[in-house]
Amino acid sequence: MLQLLRANFERTMATVSAKVFEHHKKADGTYNVKICVQHKRLRKYLDTTHFVVRKQLTKDFKVKDPFIADKVEQQLRDYRKIISELDDRLDYFTAESLRDYLRDKDEDVDFIKFCDQHIERLKKEKRTGTANNHRKIRNSLVDYFNRSSVSIKEINSNMLMAYERYLRSERTMTRINQLGHEVTTKEKGLSDSGLHNQMRDLRTLFNAARDHYNNEDLGIYRIKHYPFKKYKVGSPPLTKKRNNTLEQVLTIRDCVTKPGSRAELAKELYMLSFYLCGINAVDLYQLTEREIRNGRVDYNRSKTEDKRKDNAFISIKIVDEAKPLLEKYLSQLSVRYSSSDCLNWALCKGMEQLRKLIGIPELTLYWARHTFANTARNDCRMSKDDVALALNHVDEGNRTTDIYIAKDWKIVDDVQRKVIAQLRKIEIKVMKKIQAQKNTDKFAA
């Protein structure tokens, strides 16, 4: 019985001690004094800031220099106190996690460093859209603080209020372009909607940092404050409608652009998105022949693929209008552009050219998606549920019902067919109007 108790004690007890290893001699003749953390019969080691030479050690490599020995002993006492305060929670630590806890407990969290690590994780998970949004926040904070290291403690409610004023003002930003060159631009202050998105994403990053560094089960709180309790992000403001009229869609489709230009890219991808129920640029970029089956595009929407049990799958019919465009760009966008970010940049520049060409002040690829949805609902009188299905959205209020109902892609086909029929109807009206004007002009002459 006594042996069993002793064995259990040895498995759960944790000890710390100073160690110097003869085989760890550095090129300059010094040895680093290490802290050995022993727990559950395993040992892990911590480096210290103390270095000694051979004459400061005994023959069995114990520290004999009184100054360094005292410093190390003080550190050991501090660690033993921390371990003692863990009480029963110590059982949940491994030797490795205990070492990390002792090492990092009082270390400040560099928020910019965390952002870099978090963004890299998102990229590995292929969540490029979220990674790009968070990179904007990271860069903006570096601009605001004018340094690339920011303590998590500096992200407080007072800072957030000052940061909001900064974001609303005109500011100069320097970034690296796709060619690796520095580009400095002047940016206007953010709108209400832009500010909300910025602060929402910053809150998301801050919450991710708390989840990473804090462990409620073990009572570990390296980030103790929460500035968003006082600073409220609030609900997103109502955004203005971002849809074109069908007459404008026809103007976009029929405008003459230089072959191979960014304006042509913007025009044709806008129309392809409109024909394919508002498909996004990143999904067009990733489309290959594997996703083309039986005259349909079968793909998972990148934006929500990792957030939904159905992996955001949708099947869209390839209508006649979309066929030549799809053939032109299928699997070619990923050859032409090294990443979806580069495609988005080219689209941004192309849309600028297109806006000037056709005289529409505001236009992005995303407007094709909004225009499709607006036409389906307001002009074709399709139900909101059917429009949501065609857009590959999830109805938050009907999640339970969705478990019982299989998706019927014929509904999506019906929405798509009616929207394109409406476009053709408007085209006929426009043609008749143009012909009538020609006849009037001819009669007048």
ABEGO torsion letter per residue (X at the ends): XAAAAAAAAAAABBBBBBBBBAAABBAAGBBBBBBBBBBGGBBBBBBBABBBBAAABBAAGBBABAAAAAAAAAAAAAAAAAAAAAEAAAAABBAAAAAAAAAAAABBBBAAAAAAAAAAAAAAAGBAAAAAAAAAAAAAAAAAAGBABBBAAABBAAAAAAAAAAAABBBBBBBBBAAGBBBBBBBBBBBAAAAAAAAAAAAAAAAAAAAAABBAAAGBBABABBAAAABBAEBBBBBBBBBBBAAAAAAAAABBBBBGBAAAAAAAAAAAAAAAGGBBAAAAAABBAAABBGGBBBBBBAAAAAABAAGGBBBBBBBAAAAAAAAAABGAAAAABABAAAAAAAAAAAAAAAAAAAGBABBBAAAAAAAAAAAAAAAAGBBAAAAAAAAGBBBAAAAAAAAABBBBAAAAAAAAAAAAAAAAAAAAAAAAAAAAAAAAAAAAX
